[in-house]
Amino acid sequence: MSQPARLAETIRERLVPFPREHFLSATDLNPPAALALCDLANAFVDLSRSDHKTLDLMRGRTVVNLFFENSTRTSASFEIAARRLGADVTALSPRTSSVAKGETLIDTAATLNAMKPDVLVIRHAAAGAADLLSQKVGCAVINAGDGRHEHPTQALLDLVTLRRAFGDVGGLTVAICGDIAHSRVARSNVALLSMMGARVRLIGPPTLVPGDADRWGCEVFHDMREGLAGADVVMMLRLQLERMDGALAPSTREYFRFWGLDREKLAWAAPGAKVMHPGPMNRGVEIDSDVADDPAVSLIQDQVEMGVAARMAVLAALSERRGGLA
């Protein structure tokens, strides 16, 4: 049997229906479903690294990417993921659509629904936008980030990345550092990594950590040294100045001094600790290039690669749930 045929057989063996009709939140998963998606994503990693990167699993299916916010990694990875599965892909920009003329999200949903897509991927500045859209369309909806609420596929790709690096996340101490208040990535990762048995910490200045964060089921630290002590994974977050109302952080130079990750601060973590960042990175603000670009400690490029594989797994599993694949 040829390598492409073996990979295709492995993927079909690992393909299971998604546990829900839509993927709106990390809590839409449970541990068995998350592990099954990780196993499927690993098979898609092998496919993406092969000479034959495409399958016809989603032949005849249509995926619509609707991004109301700027995106490079997420939008590109969803498009590449869908094309590698054999789907037809349409990317809509609100700036060149009827949204720019005042059309509401509900009207946009009705218009798209009439075109009978199979999957709609949405990123929107308003929390709950993906959930609202899922109630108005007849296709599967994937939340690619809704305001400060959630970014579930980012959490899934981070889980895939960590399992490939450590074998298991159960018992790992993961420190998520920086602008927690404006981070949908932090919220989804806290939910999914805690569900999978990791010990999650949140680290940041009081102005950038939500007041109810201690009720998220994780530890909260306002001291970088104390929070990083013994951490196996250090996940840095971007300082989201565009979402801030007023001055919640000092100058970027002062921010980096106290909260930016460099070699000195990384030494406070456990020996062999790995570094992650969901991107885009502000070098010299929340992370030093010397750390971000060191393959001995950084998993950042792995996260980008796993983004395509994890989103292939989600697209395939949702399509499988909705009636089987080619």
Rosetta blueprint (number, residue, H / E / L):
1 M L
2 S L
3 Q H
4 P H
5 A H
6 R H
7 L H
8 A H
9 E H
10 T H
11 I H
12 R H
13 E H
14 R H
15 L L
16 V L
17 P L
18 F L
19 P L
20 R L
21 E L
22 H L
23 F E
24 L L
25 S L
26 A H
27 T H
28 D H
29 L L
30 N L
31 P H
32 P H
33 A H
34 A H
35 L H
36 A H
37 L H
38 C H
39 D H
40 L H
41 A H
42 N H
43 A H
44 F H
45 V H
46 D H
47 L H
48 S H
49 R L
50 S L
51 D L
52 H L
53 K L
54 T L
55 L L
56 D L
57 L L
58 M L
59 R L
60 G L
61 R L
62 T E
63 V E
64 V E
65 N E
66 L E
67 F E
68 F L
69 E L
70 N L
71 S L
72 T L
73 R H
74 T H
75 S H
76 A H
77 S H
78 F H
79 E H
80 I H
81 A H
82 A H
83 R H
84 R H
85 L L
86 G L
87 A L
88 D E
89 V E
90 T E
91 A E
92 L E
93 S L
94 P H
95 R H
96 T H
97 S L
98 S H
99 V H
100 A H
101 K H
102 G L
103 E L
104 T L
105 L H
106 I H
107 D H
108 T H
109 A H
110 A H
111 T H
112 L H
113 N H
114 A H
115 M L
116 K L
117 P L
118 D L
119 V E
120 L E
121 V E
122 I E
123 R E
124 H E
125 A L
126 A L
127 A L
128 G L
129 A H
130 A H
131 D H
132 L H
133 L H
134 S H
135 Q L
136 K L
137 V L
138 G L
139 C L
140 A E
141 V E
142 I E
143 N E
144 A E
145 G E
146 D E
147 G L
148 R L
149 H L
150 E E
151 H L
152 P H
153 T H
154 Q H
155 A H
156 L H
157 L H
158 D H
159 L H
160 V H
161 T H
162 L H
163 R H
164 R H
165 A H
166 F H
167 G L
168 D L
169 V L
170 G L
171 G L
172 L L
173 T E
174 V E
175 A E
176 I E
177 C E
178 G L
179 D L
180 I L
181 A L
182 H L
183 S L
184 R H
185 V H
186 A H
187 R H
188 S H
189 N H
190 V H
191 A H
192 L H
193 L H
194 S H
195 M H
196 M L
197 G L
198 A L
199 R E
200 V E
201 R E
202 L E
203 I E
204 G L
205 P L
206 P H
207 T H
208 L H
209 V L
210 P L
211 G L
212 D L
213 A H
214 D H
215 R H
216 W L
217 G L
218 C L
219 E E
220 V E
221 F E
222 H L
223 D L
224 M H
225 R H
226 E H
227 G H
228 L H
229 A L
230 G L
231 A L
232 D L
233 V E
234 V E
235 M E
236 M E
237 L L
238 R L
239 L L
240 Q L
241 L H
242 E H
243 R H
244 M L
245 D L
246 G L
247 A L
248 L L
249 A L
250 P L
251 S L
252 T H
253 R H
254 E H
255 Y H
256 F H
257 R H
258 F H
259 W H
260 G L
261 L E
262 D L
263 R H
264 E H
265 K H
266 L H
267 A L
268 W L
269 A L
270 A L
271 P L
272 G L
273 A L
274 K E
275 V E
276 M E
277 H L
278 P L
279 G L
280 P L
281 M L
282 N L
283 R E
284 G L
285 V L
286 E L
287 I E
288 D L
289 S H
290 D H
291 V H
292 A H
293 D L
294 D L
295 P L
296 A L
297 V L
298 S E
299 L L
300 I H
301 Q H
302 D H
303 Q H
304 V H
305 E H
306 M H
307 G H
308 V H
309 A H
310 A H
311 R H
312 M H
313 A H
314 V H
315 L H
316 A H
317 A H
318 L H
319 S H
320 E H
321 R H
322 R L
323 G L
324 G L
325 L L
326 A L
